[in-house]
Amino acid sequence: MARITAGVASSHIPAMGVALDQGNSNDLYWKPAFDGYEWTKRWMAEEKPDVVILVYNDHASAFDMRIIPTFAVGCAERFPICDEGWGPRPVPEVIGHPDLAWHIAQSCILNDFDITVINEMQVDHGLTVPLSLMFGPVGAWPIKVIPVAVNVVLFPPPSGSRCWALGEAIARAVASFPNDLNVQIWGTGGMSHQLQGKRAGLINKEWDNRFLDRMVGTTDELRHIPHIEYLREAGSEGIEMVMWLIMRGALGAETTLLHRHYHVPASNTAVGHLVLRPKD
């Protein structure tokens, strides 16, 4: 039987991907941001997950104003790396797990979630940067990936409570998959940041750290944060944090903290990173 053994949360800052690709991750500016992932890389080598359900948002690479699904599950055999304007990142193609992906999509749809099934999709930095942060430079990713794309670009994005409930539905789907698989679920994006307008460059350390605190333990306070609080306290792009709640919801009633990292600055935001274990 498949099982979710851990949850990982991480920012997916595009500039960190560029720093890695250009060999600048040990520069004075970047090193403190990347150092917080060294523990996780060693831990990943020990955990050896088979599949990662990777929750991220597309940045007008696969979707645009014509089609923006609220929740989409990638069911393809493979996902090529897209060109975001400066050529595709020099990282391996992402290999999917169609059997488990279809099982998750079917289970969630039959449990009242309107999931969009994607059989052909390129993926951008929202998905590839977290892979690079957890595994470093590799010739092939050591895991199979099920992309779960969430709309946090066009209003209205899903609520935190809806994301949390989707995580719970994904956990039930994984638990009913008959094959023996070590599955992790990752939530990406954030933390507080705003890319435009008078508040461009906003970083709210206090709010970020209170969010990180509440990912651990038994509280479900985060699922009740309204959209307006994300906008006011975390900036116009801070709504990406609802994607972490899909991961948190999938871990059940209580979580244990294995690792935490927070660093400012990294480009025009903060780096946030957690590794959590579900507590039976």
C-alpha positions in Angstrom: 0.0 0.0 0.0 1.2 3.5 -0.8 1.8 5.9 2.1 2.6 9.5 2.6 5.7 9.5 4.8 6.6 13.2 4.9 5.7 16.7 3.7 8.1 19.3 2.4 7.5 23.0 2.0 9.7 25.4 0.1 9.9 28.7 -1.7 10.4 28.3 -5.5 12.3 31.5 -6.1 13.3 31.6 -9.8 16.5 33.5 -9.0 17.7 30.6 -6.9 17.4 28.3 -9.9 19.5 30.8 -12.0 22.1 30.9 -9.2 22.3 27.2 -9.2 22.5 26.9 -13.0 25.2 29.6 -13.2 27.3 28.1 -10.3 26.7 31.0 -8.0 25.1 29.2 -5.0 28.3 29.6 -2.9 28.5 33.3 -3.5 28.4 35.5 -0.3 24.8 36.6 -1.1 23.4 33.2 -1.9 25.2 30.8 0.4 23.0 31.5 3.5 19.9 30.8 1.5 21.2 27.5 0.1 22.8 26.3 3.3 19.4 25.7 4.8 18.8 22.9 2.2 21.9 20.9 3.0 20.2 19.0 5.8 17.3 18.2 3.5 19.6 16.8 0.7 21.2 14.4 3.2 17.8 13.4 4.6 16.4 12.8 1.1 19.3 10.5 0.3 18.3 8.4 3.4 14.5 8.6 2.9 14.6 7.5 -0.8 11.0 8.5 -1.7 9.6 6.8 -4.8 7.1 9.5 -5.7 6.7 13.2 -4.9 3.3 14.9 -5.3 4.6 18.4 -6.0 2.1 21.2 -5.5 3.1 24.4 -7.4 1.7 27.1 -9.5 2.3 27.6 -13.2 3.6 31.1 -14.2 1.9 31.5 -17.6 4.1 28.7 -19.0 1.6 25.9 -19.5 -1.6 27.9 -18.9 -2.6 31.5 -19.8 -5.6 33.7 -19.7 -7.4 31.3 -22.0 -7.3 28.3 -19.6 -6.5 28.5 -15.9 -7.7 25.4 -13.9 -8.1 25.9 -10.2 -6.6 22.4 -9.5 -4.9 20.3 -12.2 -3.1 16.9 -11.8 -0.4 16.0 -14.3 -1.0 12.4 -15.4 1.6 12.3 -18.2 4.6 9.9 -18.5 7.0 12.9 -18.7 7.0 16.6 -18.3 9.5 18.6 -20.4 11.1 21.8 -19.0 9.6 24.9 -20.5 11.4 28.0 -21.9 10.5 30.9 -19.6 12.2 33.5 -21.8 15.9 32.7 -21.4 15.8 29.1 -22.5 14.8 25.9 -20.6 16.7 25.4 -17.3 19.5 22.9 -17.8 17.9 20.3 -15.5 16.5 16.8 -16.3 13.1 16.2 -17.7 10.6 15.3 -15.1 9.2 11.8 -15.1 5.7 11.2 -14.0 3.8 8.3 -12.3 0.7 8.0 -14.5 -0.9 5.1 -12.5 -0.8 6.9 -9.2 -1.7 10.3 -10.8 -4.8 8.9 -12.5 -5.8 7.2 -9.2 -5.5 10.5 -7.3 -7.5 12.4 -10.0 -10.2 9.7 -10.0 -10.4 9.5 -6.3 -10.6 13.3 -5.8 -13.2 13.8 -8.5 -15.4 11.1 -7.1 -15.0 12.8 -3.7 -16.4 16.1 -5.1 -13.2 17.9 -6.2 -13.3 19.2 -9.7 -9.8 18.2 -10.8 -8.5 19.0 -14.3 -6.5 16.1 -15.8 -3.5 17.2 -17.8 -1.9 14.7 -20.2 0.6 17.0 -21.8 2.3 19.9 -20.0 5.6 21.6 -19.7 6.8 22.7 -16.2 8.5 25.8 -15.1 10.6 27.1 -12.2 7.7 26.6 -9.8 8.3 22.9 -10.0 11.9 22.6 -11.0 13.5 24.9 -8.5 12.3 22.9 -5.5 13.6 19.7 -7.1 17.0 21.4 -7.5 17.0 22.6 -3.9 16.2 19.1 -2.5 18.5 17.1 -4.8 21.1 19.4 -6.2 22.6 19.0 -9.6 21.7 15.5 -10.9 21.7 13.7 -14.2 18.2 12.4 -13.6 15.8 13.2 -10.8 15.8 10.3 -8.3 12.0 10.3 -7.9 8.9 10.3 -10.0 6.8 13.4 -9.8 3.1 14.0 -9.9 2.6 17.8 -10.6 -0.4 19.4 -8.9 -0.9 22.8 -10.4 -3.0 25.4 -8.4 -4.3 28.7 -9.7 -2.9 31.5 -7.5 -2.4 33.8 -10.4 -5.9 34.9 -11.4 -8.6 35.9 -8.9 -10.2 34.0 -7.4 -7.7 31.5 -6.1 -8.9 28.6 -3.9 -9.4 29.3 -0.2 -7.0 27.9 2.3 -9.7 25.7 3.7 -10.4 24.2 0.2 -6.6 23.6 -0.3 -6.4 21.9 3.1 -9.4 19.7 2.3 -7.8 18.8 -1.1 -4.7 17.6 0.8 -6.9 15.4 3.0 -8.5 13.9 -0.2 -5.1 13.3 -1.8 -4.0 11.5 1.4 -7.0 9.2 1.2 -6.3 8.5 -2.5 -2.7 7.6 -1.8 -3.7 5.4 1.1 -6.0 3.4 -1.2 -3.4 2.9 -3.9 -2.5 -0.8 -3.8 1.2 -0.6 -4.8 3.8 -0.3 -2.1 5.2 3.3 -2.6 7.0 5.7 -0.3 5.3 9.0 -1.2 6.1 12.5 -0.2 4.0 15.6 -0.8 5.6 19.0 -1.3 3.9 22.5 -1.1 5.8 25.3 -2.8 5.7 29.0 -3.3 5.9 32.1 -1.1 6.7 33.5 1.3 5.5 37.1 1.7 6.4 39.0 -1.4 5.0 41.6 -3.8 6.3 42.2 -7.3 4.5 45.3 -8.4 3.0 48.6 -7.2 3.9 50.9 -4.3 4.5 47.9 -2.0 6.9 46.0 -4.4 9.6 44.4 -2.4 7.4 43.8 0.7 8.7 41.2 3.1 6.9 40.5 6.4 9.2 38.4 8.6 6.9 38.3 11.6 3.9 37.0 9.5 6.1 34.5 7.7 7.4 33.0 10.9 4.0 32.9 12.5 2.9 30.9 9.4 5.8 28.5 9.7 5.0 28.0 13.4 1.5 27.0 12.7 2.4 24.4 10.1 3.6 22.2 13.1 1.5 20.4 15.6 -2.2 20.1 15.8 -3.5 23.5 15.0 -5.5 24.1 11.8 -5.6 27.9 12.2 -3.9 28.4 8.8 -6.8 27.0 6.8 -9.0 29.8 8.0 -6.8 32.8 6.9 -8.9 34.8 4.4 -7.6 36.0 1.1 -7.5 39.6 2.3 -5.0 38.8 5.1 -2.6 37.2 2.6 -2.9 40.4 0.4 -2.5 42.8 3.4 0.2 41.0 5.3 2.0 38.9 2.7 1.7 41.0 -0.4 0.0 40.3 -3.7 2.0 37.2 -4.4 1.8 35.9 -0.8 -1.4 34.0 -1.8 1.0 31.3 -3.0 1.1 30.1 0.6 -2.2 28.4 0.3 -0.4 25.7 -1.7 1.5 24.8 1.4 -1.8 24.0 3.0 -2.5 21.2 0.5 0.7 19.5 1.9 -0.3 20.3 5.5 -3.8 18.9 5.0 -2.4 15.7 3.5 -0.3 15.0 6.7 -3.3 14.5 8.9 -4.2 15.8 12.4 -0.7 16.4 13.8 2.8 17.0 12.4 6.3 16.8 13.8 9.0 19.3 12.7 12.1 17.7 11.3 13.8 20.8 9.8 13.1 24.5 9.4 14.9 27.2 7.5 14.1 30.9 7.0 16.4 33.5 5.4 16.1 37.0 4.1 16.8 38.3 1.5 16.7 36.0 -1.5 15.9 38.1 -4.6 12.8 40.1 -3.5 11.4 37.7 -1.0 12.3 35.4 1.9 13.3 31.7 1.7 11.0 29.5 3.7 11.5 25.8 4.1 10.0 23.0 6.3 10.3 19.3 6.5 7.4 17.7 8.4 6.5 14.2 9.4 2.9 13.1 9.9 2.3 11.9 13.5 0.1 8.8 13.7 
